[in-house]
Amino acid sequence: MTLTKPCAAAIASLLIAACTRGPDFQADRISAAVRMLASDEFAGRAPASAGEQKTVTYLVNQMEAAGLTPGGELQPDGTRAWTQAVPLVRYETTGPVSVQVRAGRDALTWTQGEQVAIRPSQAGTDHVQLDGAPIVFVGYGVYAPERNWDDFKGMDLKGKVALMLVNDPDFETGEGDFGGKAMTYYGRWTYKYEEAARRGAAGALVIHETEPASYGWAIVNNSNTSAEFDVVRADPLAVHVPVEGWIQRDATVDLFKRAGLDFEMLKAEARKRAFTPVTLPAMRISVDLHVRRQPVRSSNVIGVLTGRKYPDEWLLYTAHWDHLGVVPGANGGDSIYNGAVDNGTGLAVLLEIARNFARTGRADRSVGFLFVTAEEQGLLGSEYYAGNPLYPLAKTVADINTDALRPLAPATDFSTRGNVPSELQDQIVQVGAQLGRSFTPDSNPAAGYFYRSDHFSFAKRGVPALSFTSGDNPRGSAPGAGDAWDKMFRAERYHQPGDEIGTDWRSDGLAADALMQYTLGRQLADSHAWPQWRQGAEFKAVRDATAAERE
């Protein structure tokens, strides 16, 4: 997409206005917001907790003070609330999780959190019990008819537990039918559970390996053995099997060996189109767990600025407000998962963008600032909004998402989660160039980050969407310092109590990131253009089907 002269002029005018009454991004204000939202007082911002109430109140107060108006649900008197109610169900395992495996003549016991991480069942029952279910290795668990790929080959999974490799068949070699190293949606664990449910399986266990998963076992354990949430579903079994979870690679290798099978050999076979499922001979698994189901309500929070010329056309900014809350720590250790980077940075930056939109005057289009719940539980808040939009998705020009920025010095570059096949991506590259920042492609497309943040809920429904990330090269640092910091964060702080504001914290880089996202959004909001998906993009057909609504 090439910027027209009016678009280029608009960017130039924004930069000139920064010296007068243009945008005014303040690092200290961003830092103060993160410190507040990531303080122990907010208790890790878990959905349906006292931390949620504090978070919602804080976000509303900040937006109201900035001059935004409520953009949530319509009230009986015709006004709008600040929130959109999100009906959820909280699932929590009560008591121990028993996992027994009969391996020939041997009896194995797998310990929750060590060999396996079994999620609280979201299949709609209070007691889950498998008694000697067969175990079937289904490779990567992919059914992709458009790629002529079927890992199941007609295998009946009813009453059986499917073992699945994480990521795509291309991951190991970087070549094949799934885009090489870049993960497709077929590589996501969420897809694998959904496919197992479509096939009526009794259970699905994803085999954990750190490199293809892109995170270690500690992340899997923390994210799956505490309370889980889901949106309210008429038929939970349509998307969930009774037993969902992960299994350690070493436990899998041992299991295969006891069955007389070679794990590495079968893993290599799974990379081939001709792979057929393998039932592990003389292997039976029994699982017993009790689940407490509690209907709860959480909230998305939205403030808006109504457009001057095209009030029925919407630009959305999104960031998730939730984190993991309080999880009892070992030996009395820190139990509060404060979520300073994930996603205190996104919240603070989005508030700063909202302030500057209000400061610089209403745009031609309406702009919404949507703070969504339950991202950590599977993008549930954005999924609920996208399935129940307050403003039509067909007339939503784009979603610009912010999630877990790097608190470092301003960078000479920037990136996005995944390499987005749309004109929106082209446009942000050109905006970056106007602001002196080059585009660095996602350095780890195999991790599938495009599918792991809230913009994906909009993208899969056709709305052009991207998730902005900080650059790899902070000014004054060695090349690649940002990427090195990110690797450290994921290894030591991500989804850990250590995600707090540290001594290495800086907010001037966050302010620069905010300015860039504001500039892109202001350009879109002051135009009448509609960015398109590129030819061949998997979401293009969905968007094209609503083209008449944008004429």
N, C-alpha and C positions, 0 to 999 in steps of 0.2 A: 504494500500500500504506500503510495507516494503522497506526502503532504502537499496540499494545494497551497497557493500563495496566501489565501486568507487564513489557513491553519497556521502557516509559518508566522504570519503577522500576529496572529493571536498569541502565540507563544512569546514572540518578541515583546508584545505589549505587557504580558504578564511579568516578564523579567524587568522591564522598565518600571512597572507599577510597584515592584518590590521596594523601590526607593521612595515611594510616596505612600499611598494607601493600598499597597498590594499585600501579598501574603507575608506573614510575620511568624515564622516558626521558631519557637523558643525551646532550646534544649533543657533548660531548668524546669520548665513547666511539664515537659514530657517525663523527665526524671522523677518529679514529684508525684505524678500520676502512677508511675510504675511502683514507686515506693509504697504508696498507699494501697494499691490493689494487690501487691505481693506481700503485704505485711501479715504477720500472724493473726491480726485482728480479723482478716477476711478468711482465715482457716482453709486456704487452698481452693476457695471458690467452687466447691462441689455443687452440682445441681441439687435442688430440693433440700437445701441446708440453710442454716443461718448465714453462711457465707454468701449464698445466692442473694438473699435479701439485702445484705450490705452492698453487694456488687451492683445490683439493679438500682438501688437508691443512689449510689454514687454516680453511675452513668447517667441516670435521668437528671440529677442535679447539675452535672457538668454540661449536658446538652441544653438544658433550660437556661442556664446562665449564659451560654454562648448565643442564644437567640433562636434555637431550633424549635420546632413545634412537634407535638406528638404525632407519630405515624403508624401506631399500632391498630388494634381492632376497633371497629366502630362501636360506639356506646349507644344506649337507647335514646339519648338526647341528640344524636347526630354528630357528636364530637368523637375524636379518636383518643384512645389510651396511648401510653408510652410503650405498651407491651403487647405481644402476641402470646397467648397461652399455648404451651406445647405439652399435650398430654403424653406422659411417659409411664412406663412400668419399671419399677426398681426391682431387680432380681438379686437376691443375696443367698449364698449357700449357708445353711445352718448346720453346724456340726461338722464332723470330718467327711472328707471325700474318699471313698474306698475304691481303689482300682486294683483288681486282681487279674493276673494273666495265667492261664493254664498253657504252658509251653511243653507239649508232649507230656512227659512224666513229671516235669518240674512245675512248681507253683511260684510265680513271681508276684511281688507286691511293689507297685509303683507309688511313690509318695508325691502328694500334691505339692507343687512348687519345686520339686527336684527333678524327677523323671518326666512328669507331666504338669501341665497347667490347664485344668479343666475349668471352663467358664461356668458361672451360675446359669443353669438351663433357662433359655428364653423360649422354650417350646410350649409353654402354657400349662405345665403340670407342676405340682408341688413336690412330687417324689419321682426321681428318675432312677430306673433300675434296669440294667442290662445283665442278663444271666447267660454267660457263655456265648456271646455273639462272635461269629466268624470275623476274621480280619482280612481285608482285601487291600493290596497295594494298587492304587489307580494312577500311578505316575504323577503328573502335574494336575490331574483332576480337571482337565480342560475339554470342553465341548465347543468347538468353533467351526461350524459348518462352512462359513465364508472362507475359511482357510483350509478346508478339507481336513480337519483335525478332530479326532474323537478318541479320547483316552479310555472311554468306557466300553466301546465295542459291544454294546448290548448287555453288559453285565447287570444282573439284577442285584441291587444293593439293599433291598428291603430286609430289615433285621440284621444288617451287617455294619461294621465300622470300617470306613474308608481311611486309609493312610495316604496323604498327599504331600508331594514336594512343594516347597514354597517357591514363588517366582514363576517365570515362564520357561518353556523348553529351550529357549535360546540362550539362557543366562550363562551357562558354563562355557560355551564356545563363542558367543557373540554373533552367531550366524543362524539363519533359519527363517521360519515363517512368521515370527512374532516380533519383528523389528530389531533384532539383534539385542544388545545389552539393555536398551530402553524397555522398561516394564510396560506391558499392556495391562488392561483391567483384569485379564485372565490370571495375572500373577498375584493379585491381591488376595489375602486370606478371606476377605469378605465375600469375594466371588466364589471361592472354593466351598465355603459353607453353604452359600445359596445354591450352588449346583448340586451338592450332596442332598440338600433338602428337596430339590426338584426331582431327584431320583429316589426319594423315599428311604434314604439311609437312616440307620439307627444312631450313627455317630460319624464324626469326621475329625480326624487328628492331623494337623499340619506339622510336618517334620521340621524342626527348627535347625537351621544352620545360619550362623551369624552373617556371613557375607551375602548370600542371596536374600536374607530377610532384611538386611541393612541395620540390624540392631541386635544386641546381645540377649541372652536368656533373662537377665534381670528385668529388662523392659517387658518381655513377654509375661514374666511372673507377676510383676506389679500391675500390669494392665488387664490381667485375666482372672486373678484369684480374689479380687475384692468385688464389691457390689458393681453390677452392670445395669445399664439402662437400655431401653428400647422404646420406640414410639409404640403407641397402642395399635395393635393389628387385629383385624377380624379373624385371620387364620395364621397364627404364629408359625405353624409347621410348613407354611409355604416358603419361608425364608430361613427357618432354623431347624436343625436336627436336634433330637433330645440331648445328645452329648457332643459338645463342641469344645475344642481345645488344641493344645500344642503338645508335642512330644519331643524330648531331647534327641539329638542325632545319635548319641552314644547308646541310648536305650533302644533306638530303632535298629542300629547295627547289631546289637546283641540279640534282639528278637529275630532278625533275619537269620543270623548265624544258627540260632537254635532250631530254626525251621529248615535248615540246610540250604539257605539262599545267600547270595552275595549282594550286599546292599549297593556297593559301587557299580557292579555289573548291571543290576536292574535300574539304577539311576541313569546309567548311560543308555540303556534300552528305552527309557522313558523320553529321551530326546528325539526319538524317531516316530514318524507318523504311524508306523506299523505296530507300535507298542500295544500289547493287550494286558488287561488287568491280571494280577497274580494273587490267588488266594493262598495265604500262608498256611501250609498244612499243619494240622494238629495244634493250631493256635486258637484260643478262645479268650475273650476279654469279658470281664464282669465289672460293672460300674454301679455304685450306689451313692446317691447324694440327695439331700433334702433341700428344697428351695423355698424361700419366703418371697412371695410376690406382693408388691405394694404399689397400687396406683398412686402416682404423684403428678404434680403439675410443676413444670418449670416455665421459664419465660424467655422468649427472644425480646430484645429491646430495640426500638427503632425511633429515631428522630429524623425529621425531614425539613427540607427547604423547598417550597413549591416553585416550580418554574414560571418564568414570566411569559414566555411565548408558547411553550409546548408542555403544559402542566401534566398531561397524560402520558408523557414519555419519561422514562425513569433511568437514571444511573444509580447503581447500588455500590456502596462500599461495605465490605463485611470483615468482621474479626470475631473469633470466638472468645467469650468471656470466661468460660469454665476451665478448671483444671481438676486435679485428682482428689482434692480435699485432704482429709486426715486419714492416714493409714497407720495403725500401730507399728512402731519401730522396734527393732530387735534391741534387747537389753536396755530399754528405756531411752533409745536414741530419738532423734528428731522425727516426729511423726507428721509434720505439716508439709505438704507438697505445695509450696508457695506459688510456683509457676511465674517467676519474674520474666524470664525470656519467653516462655510458652504459657500464656500469650499476653503477659502484662505489657510487653513491648507493642504488640499489635493494638491493644486497647488504647494505650496512651497515644500512639501515633494516629489512630483513627479519630480520637477526640480532638487532637490538634488539627487534623485536616478539616473536621467539621467546624471548628472555631474559625478557621481561615476562609472557608466558604461563606460563613455568615458575615465575616468581617469585610470581604471584598464584594458583597452584594449578590443578590439572587441571579442564578444562571438562567439561560433560556429554557432548559429542561429541569424537571424536578430531580432532586438528589436525595437519596435515602442513606442513612448511616445505620446499618443493621448489625447489632451485637448478638450473636447466636449462642445458644446453649448446647451442651452435650456433644461438642465436637470430639472430645476425648473418648466418647462412648460409640463413635462411629458416624460422625457428622450428622447427628440426629436433629439438632436445631435447624441447620440449613436445609436438611432433607425435608423437615416438616414445612418450613417456609416455602421451599420450591414446589412442594406438593400441594400447598394451600396458600398461594401467594396473595399478599395484601394488595399488590399492584401487578397487572398482567405481565407475565414473562415475555409474551410476544412483543410487548412495547417496552421491555427493559433493554436498554442499549448495551449494557455490559455490567459485569460484576468485577470489581477490583478488590481482591482479598489480601489481608495482611496477617501473617502468622509467624511468630518467633523470629524477629529480626535480631541482628547481631549488635550488641552494645559496644561498638568500637568507633574509631575515628571515621569521618566521612571517607567513602571509598571512591576510587576513580572509575569503578565499574558497578554493575548491578546484575541481577539475574532474576529468573522466574522459576517456579516449581514445574519441572518438565519443560519441554520446548513446545510451546503452544502453537498449533497449526492454524493461526488466524491472523487477520489483519490487525486485530487488537495488539498482538505481539509485535507486529511490524511498527505499529504506531508508538508503542512505548520505547522501542529501540531508537526511533527518531527523536522522541522527547528527551531521552537520555543524552543523545548527542548534543541537543540544544543546551543542556545543562552541564556539559563537559564530562559525561559518564558513558563509557562503552558497555556493550552488552557481552556478558560472559555466559555461554550456554550452561545449562544445568550440568554440573560436573559428575553427577551420579544418577543418570537417568534410569539405571537398573533398580534403584530404590522405589521407583514409582511414585514420587512425591506429588505428581500431578493429580493422583487419585486419593491423596491423603489429607486434603484440606478442603475447607468449605466451598471454595469456588467450584469444585467438582459436582456438587449437588445442582448447580445452575448449568454447568457445561453439558451434562448429560441430558438436560432438557432443552439444549440448543442455544442457550444464552452465551455469547462470547464472554469468556471469563479467564482470568489469570490470577496467580498468587505471587505477589512481589517478594523478592528476597534481597537481602543486603549483598554488597559486592564482596569479591574475594580479596580485593587489594585496597585495604585502608591506607590513606595517605600517611607517610612517615614510617611505614612498616615494611618488612620484607615482602616480596611478591608472594601471594598466596596465603598471607597471614590470616585472612578471613576464613578461608577454607580450613586451615589448620585449627583455628579457634572452634569452628563448627564441629570438627572431628573430636576435639577435646570435650566439647559440651555434650555431644551425643554419648561419648564413652563414660563421662563422669557425672553429668548433671541432668540429662534429659530424663523426664519422668522420675526424678529422684528428689529427695528433700533438699539437695544442694542447688536446685534451681532458684537461687536467691540473688539479690544484688550483691555483687562482689567488689573487691578492691580494684579489679580491672575494668570496672563499669565506666562507659562513656555514653553521653546522650547526644553529642553533636552529630554523630553519624545517623542516629535515629531521626534527628531533625532534617537532615539532608534527604533521607529516605522519604520522609513525610512530604517534603516539598516536591519531590519527583512524582509521587502518586497523586498529589493535589494537581499538579500541572497537567498530567494526563487526563484526569477526571474533569478539570475545568475546560479543557479543550473539547472533550466529548459533550459536556453539558451545555456548552455555548455553540454547538453545531446542530445540524439536522441530519448528520450522516449516521449510517448504521454499519459498523465493522462486520465483516463477513468471515465465516470459516473458510479456510483454503479448500480447494478441490481435493477430494479424497479424505478429508477429515471425518472421523466417525460420527461427529455431531452435526454435520452440515445438513443432512436430510431432515433432521428434526426441526432445525431452524427454518429451512426453506419452506417447510410445510405451513408456516405461519406468515409467510412473506406478505400476503394480502392485507394483513392487519397493520402493516407498517407503511402502506402506500398512502 
